[in-house]
């Protein structure tokens, strides 16, 4: 969100990010996004096929994911 100035994403955007970063691609990007929205509440509702990062997702991305990496 900060680096790309995207306020919403879809599974096509995730493909672009995974590819550009050289990360291993999940088998189903759409499912990844749905799970992050429904199960973990990291994204809000869908508007025009794209979903917006929620406060919980922003907090995880900025703080909790970093703390988890440091623990490894």
WOHU-V323015 format. One record per pair of residues at least 12 apart in sequence whose C-alpha atoms are under 10 Angstrom apart, sorted by the first residue. I is the first residue (numbers start at 0). GAP is how many residues later the second one is. Records with the same first field share a line. If there is no record, write none. Layout:
I=GAP / GAP
This chain:
0=51 / 52 / 57 / 60
3=13
5=46 / 47
6=43 / 44 / 45 / 46
7=35 / 36 / 38 / 39 / 40 / 41 / 42 / 43 / 44 / 45
8=24 / 34 / 37 / 38 / 40 / 41 / 42 / 43 / 44
9=19 / 20 / 23 / 24 / 36 / 38 / 39 / 40 / 41 / 42
10=17 / 18 / 19 / 20 / 21 / 22 / 23 / 38 / 39 / 40
11=17 / 18 / 38
12=16 / 37
13=12 / 15 / 16 / 18 / 19
14=13 / 14 / 15
32=17 / 18
33=17
35=17 / 21
36=14 / 15 / 16 / 17 / 20
39=16 / 17
40=12 / 13 / 14 / 15 / 16
41=12 / 13 / 14 / 15 / 16 / 17 / 18 / 19
42=12 / 13 / 14 / 15
43=12 / 13
